[in-house]
Structures are given as C-alpha cells and as structure tokens.
Amino acid sequence: MGLVVYRASAGSGKTFKLVENYFRFLWNDPSNYRHVLAVTFTNKATAEMKQRILEELDKLARKQPSAYFNGENPYEIAEKARQALQGILHDYSHFYVSTIDSFFQRVIRSFLRELSLELDFQLEVDETAILDESVSRLFMDATPDSLLGQWLVDFVDREMEEDRSWKIEQQIVQLGEKLFTEKYKQIASDIERGLGNKEILKSFKESLEHFYFSFKEEMGKKADKALEIIHKAGLSKENFKGKSRSFVSYFDKIKEGKYEPTRSARDALNNIEKWGDDKTVREIYGELNEVLKETIAYYDQHWKRYHSYQIILKNIGAFGILLDLAGKIKEYKEETRTLLLSDSTVLLWHIIQGAEAPFIYEKAGTFIHSFMIDEFQDTSHFQWMNFRPL
C-alpha cells in the first residue's frame, strides 16, 4: 500500500478509518493481527482502540450490525471475524495495538545484551526523582577549589546580577531538565566527544577569554588614543558639531564597554562637514579621522566573533554544570539499573542506524509488515527515525 496519510480535523473519523484498514488486513487473513502494528500516543487511546477492535469483531462474528461491515458475504465475514477474535484472545501478546513507547520497550528488551542492560533493569517514567538525586550528588561533590565549584560560584554571581536568588538548587534542576529533551539527546554524543573532558572545556574557555579581553583592550586603546588627541588640542565635545551628541561621544561609550559605532560616528567618518567649523577641530581632522577609521574597521571585522564569544562565556559555566550533572545522572542510572522511558527511543535509534529492518523485527520475535500510526503529528524526531527504515 505504501505510505498513506489521513489528514482531517478532530472528530472527522481518522481513527475509524485506521480501524477499518485494520479489519481489511484481517479479512485478507484472520491471522494478520500478528503482523500489523497499530500505535497510539496514550494508554487511554490504546485501550479504546483495542476495545473497539474486539467489540466490533464480536459483533461481526455474531452477524450483528456493525459500522465496519463492508457489504461482502456476511457469513464469510462472520467466519473471518470469529477466527481473528479467537486468535487474538488466545494469543493476546501478539495483538500489537500499543503506545509507541510500549512498542519500543518490547524491541529494546530483545537487545539487552547489545545494550549492556541488566535483565532486571527498572523502567522509570518520572525523571524528576532521578534529577533531584543527581543534583544533590552534584552539590556534595563540589569543592571551592574544583572546576565545578568555580562554575557554581559563577552561576550564583550571574543569578544575583540578574536580581535572582543565590539559592540555585531549583535553577540547576530546571537546567538539568534540558538533558532529557530530544534536542539535547541528538547532539549529546558529539558534545561528550568534543567538550566532555573538563580540561578541554577549561582550555576552550581560556581561548575564548583570550580573544574576548584582547578585543576589549584594543578597543579601549583606540578610544584612549582618540581622546588624547582631543585633549592635547585643548578641545572637548562642545567644540564639535552636535556637541554632546557628536561622534566624539562614541569614544566615551567605548570606555563604558559599549563598542558598537554610533550613527554619528559612522556619519562623521571621512566627512569633515560633520565635524564642525572650529579651526582646531579641522586641524586635528586628519589624525583623529584615521583613529576613528581604525576603530570602526576593527569593530566591523571582529564584532560577530566578540558577541558570539560573549554569549558563550556567559553560559559556559552553566554548560559545564550541565555536563557534570549529565555524568551524575548516568552514574545514578547505572547504580540503580534504571532505564528512563525517555532514553528508550534514543537507544533504539542507535540500534537501528545502519541495520536492516527485518533483522530488528526477527530479533524482537515479531514479523510486522504493516504499521498504523494514530496522531502521527505527535511523532517525535527519534520516534519517526526509528519507524522510517521499517
């Protein structure tokens, strides 16, 4: 049949259509319930779909009115419905109507050796308890002279600068919630390879700081040079056109850490008419204009890098804390033989990459040739990537 998508508004009969197609497979062969997977996204939806299939099969087997009767020979349909119903009830474990997570769990349990999971691993749905325990362990391991301790102090300073509480436990928990998102899990392995080592992260931070502070120092020197030229000439902002709003104010802003050239500074560059009529101002035009040109050129060349590094440096401490917290969560899960439900989809994705679909299903002890997904728009990236090769 290929890929068929039913797109319609709520209550228009999409789920009805899926069940109708499910019956079509059963009319071809009553044992096809073993080869069709119907997935939903909630336990409630799964229970409702199972109930609907069983109730309608029972009606059809008894030749009672059913919305799913297709108009064919009622005796033939009744016999096929009876066979399918009997097969499902006596072989219920192969009645594959389940939530998408339950299906992935079934597959994962057949790959315990490959995943180095214990046979008695505990499946945990709630991430909160694990996160809270891991945050507690994180604080217990932090010492003032450790890199983690420095990151935590920096984090507290940042919170207080933004008028937030110095009690950061809850903020760290909120930060840690990002570790359970698919967005993070898609790049987690790359992060661990690239910046998972604390010394590498420390070295990376130092390299950013080297450029960051060099930029600030260089801009400061250029501003000092310009202001010195003005001061030596016995001038002030009042002597320039626009006075306090003249381009000269740009050099004062640089000293305050505001490096972006003002509109007046760009307008005054190479344009003596914007400087005013003062004789002394015009005498220093050549020298001061050259400094202004160098300052704006230096900013234009490096501003993207400067602002990027500024943002990274502002968050790199939190990033370091996040990496340490990820390690604590991993440590806790190994100790308690726990597998988070949110991890199962990612684990299966790693198995499926590069593998042939039939192998996955033979290993899982199932032989599924048709897939039906209800509420497909709720499928996450990893869930779809797991289904796609199949």
N, C-alpha and C positions, 0 to 999 in steps of 0.2 A: 504493500500500500504506500510505502514511503512516508514522509513526514506530512501530517495533516494537522492544521491548526484551526480550532474553532474559536473565533473571536466574537464576542457579543456581550451585551450589558448584563448586569446581575439579574437573575431570575428568568432569563430567557431560555433556559433549558440546556446549557452546556454539559452539566453533569449527567442529565438524562441521556444526552447524545453519547457520552462516553460509555454509559452502562449499555446502551443499545448496541454499540460496537462490540462491547464485551460479549454480549449474547450472540452476536454474529459469529464470533470465534467458536463459541460453544456449539452452535448449530452445525458448523463445519466438522467439529469433532468434540464430543462431550468431555474428553479428557484434556482439552486445551486450557482448562483452568490452571494446569501445571506449567503452562508455557506463556502465560500472559501476566505481566506485572502492571498493576494499577496503583499509582502512588498519589497520595494527597499530602497536605501540609499540616494537618492537625489530627489528633486522635479522634476527635468528635467526627470529623469528615470521614475518616476511615471507617469508624463504626457505622455511620449512616450508609455508606456505600456498600459495605458488607451486608448490612441488614436488607437493603433494597434488593441486592442480587439474590439473596437467599429467599426472601419473601416472594419475589416475582417468579423465581424458578419453581417454588412450591405451587403458586397459582397456575402456572403453565402446565406443570406436571399433573395437576388435578383438572385440567381443561377449564379453569375458571377465567373470567375476563381479566386481561392484563394489557396495560398500555404498550407492552413490549411484544405483543403478538404480531407477527409480521405478515399475517394473511396466508401463510402456507398451510399445508396439510396439518390440521390441529392434532391428529393422532401421532404424526411423525414428530412434531414439535414437543408434544407431551412426553414422548418416549425419550427424546434427547434431553429434555429438561430433567426428567426423572434420573437418567444416568448421570448427568452433570451434578445434580443435587446430592445424589448418593455418593458420588466420588468425592465431592468436596467435604461432606460430613464425615466420611471415613478416612479422609486423607487431608485433614484441615491444615496441617503445617505447610502444604503445598498450594494453599489458596492464597495467592500473592496479591492481596489488597492490603496495603500498609502505608504508614507515613514514609516519607523519603528517608528520614533518619533511621527508621527501623530497618529498612532495606539495606542501607549502607552498613548497619551494625551486623546484619546477617552475613554480608560479604566479608567484613573485617574478621569475624570470628573464624573464618576459614583460612585466614592469613596470619594467625598468631605467631607462628614460627618466623615467618619473614619479617614481621614487625617487632620481634623480640618482646612480645607481650606475654604475661603470665596467663595460664589457663583460667585462673580465678580473678582476673582483673575486674575492678569495680568501675561500672559506668556511672559517671556523675553528670547530672544535667545542670545543677546550680553551680555557677562559677564563683559565687560570692564568698562562700566559706573558704575555698582554696585561696582566693585572692587575699582575704583578710589574714589568713595564717601566714601567707608568704610575705605580706607587708610587715607583719610582726617580726618575722625572722630577719628581714632586711634591716630593720632598725636595731635589732640585737647585734648584728654583725658589724654595724657601722662604728668606727672609732675616729676620733678627731684627726688623727694623722693619716688616715686612709683616703684613697681617692674617692671612695663612696661617701665618706664623711665630709669631704670638701664639697662634693656635689650637693649633698643635703643642705649644707650651710648656705651655699649659693642659692639653692632653691628657696630657703627660708628668707634670705635677703630680698630676693626678687618678689616674693609674695608680700613682704612688708612694704617694699617700694610701691606696690600697687594697692596699698591700704587693705591688704587681706591678712588673715590671721597667721601668726607664726606657728600655730599648731597644724602641721601639714599632713597628718595621717590620712585624712579624708581626701586631700588633694592627690596624694600618692595613689590611693585606691582608685580615684577617678582616672588618673593617668594610666594605671595598670589595666583598666577596662579595655584600653586600646589593643592590648596584647591578644584579646580574644576575638578581634574583628577579622573578617576575611581580608580586608585591605592590608592589615599588617601581616597576616599569615602568608600572603602572596609574595612578600619580599623578605620574610623572616630569615630564610636560609642565606640570602645574599647579604643581609645585614650582619649575621653572625660570622660569615666568612670574612667580610670586609672590616667591620668595626667591633666584632665580638670581644676582641682582646683589649683589656683596659689600657695597656701601654700603647697600643696602636691608636686608640681613641684619644689618649692624652697627647700623643705626638701630633695627631691630626689637629687637635685644639690649639696646640702651640704654633703650628704652621699658619693657622688662620689668624691667630693673635698677632703674629709677626707682621703680616700684611696690614691687618686692621689698624694697629697702632702706628705703623710706618706711614700709612695714609693720613691719619690724623696729625702726625708730627709734620709731615711735608706740607699739608695744607696750612698748618699753624705757622710754619716758617715763611711761607709765601705771604700770609696776611701780615706777619711782623715786618717783613721787608717793605710791603706797600705802606704800612702805617708809619714806618721810619722815614720813608721818602717824604711823606706828607708833613710829618713833624719837623724834619730838618728844614723844610721850606717855610716853616712858620705858619702852616695852614691848618685848617680844621674843616669839618664837614660844612660849616657855614659859608666857606669860600667857594664851594662847588654849586653848580646849578641843581636846584632841588633841595639844597641844604641837608636836613636830617633824612630826607628821602632820596638823596643822591646815591650813586653807585658805591661811594666810599663806605656806606653803612654795611655793605656786603662783607668787608674785611672785619668789621666788628662782629658780625654774625658768625664768621668762621671761628673767631676766638671763643664764641659761645657753643661751638660744636655744631653749628648749622652750616653745612657745606654747600648746599645747592645754590648755584648762582641766582641772584635775584633778577627780576626783569630789567631793572635799571642798570645792573652790571652788564648784562648782555647787550643792552641798547647802547651803553657808553663805549663798548669795545670798538676800537678803531674809528670812533666818531667823536671828534673834538668838539663838535657843536653841542653835544650832550654834557660837556664838562663846565661850561660857563665862560664868562668873558674876563675873569680875573687874570691879570697878566702873569702872576706867579704860577697859577694853575696851568696856564698854557706853556710855561717854561718847563714844567716837570712832566708835561703830557707824554713825551716820548718814552721816558724811563718808567713812569707809572703804568702807562698803557701796556708796556711789554710785560710787566709783572701781572697785570690783570689778564692778559692773554695767556700767560703760562698757567695761571691759577685755574682759569676756566677750562683750558685744554687738559690740564691734569685731572680735573674733576670729571670731565666728559669721558676721558679714557678709562677711568677706574671706578666710576660711581656704581655700576652694576655689581661689580665684584665686592666693593665696600659694603653696600647694603645687603647683599646676599650673606656675606660673612657676619655682618652684624646680627642678622636674624638667626643664623646658625649658632653663633656664640651665645645668643640669648637663651637658646633652647638646648644646647649641647649637654648641660648639666642634667636636665630632665631626661634627655636621651640616655645618658649614662646610667641614671637611676633605673630607667625602664629596662635596660639590658640586664642589670643586676637582678631586678625583680623577675624578669623572664627566667633567669637561672634558678631563682628560689622556687618559682612555680614548677619548673621541670624537676627540681630536686624533690619537692614535696610529692609530686605525682609518682615518681619512681619509688619513693619510700612507701607510699600507701597503695601502690599498684592500681592507680586510678587513671582512667581514660575519660577525658571530658567529651561530652557529646559534640561540642563544637570542634574538637580535634578530629573526629572520625572521618568527616568529609575530606579533610586535607590528607589524612593518612591514605585513604583510598585513592585519592588523586595521584599520590606518589607511586602507588602500586600500578595504577592503570597506565601511567606515562610509558609509552613505548611497548606496552603489552597488547596482545591481540584480544579482542573482546571475547571470543569463545573460551579462551583459557581462563579468563576471570570467572565465567559462569560455570565452567566444568569444575574448577577448583571450589566454587561455592556450593556445588552439588545441585545446581539448578540449570535448566535449559530453557531460557526465555527467548522467545522470538518476537514478541510484541510488547511495546511499552505504551502506557496510557498515563498521562500526567495531568492531574486536575490543578487548576490555579497556576498554570505554567509561569505566569508573570512573577510569581513569588520565588521562582528558582534562583538560587544564588549562583555566582560565577563558578565556584568549585563544584556545586551540585550539577550544573549543566556540563561542565568539563568531564565529570565522571560518567554522565549519561551519553554524551556525544559520540564517543568511539563505539558505543554498543548498538 
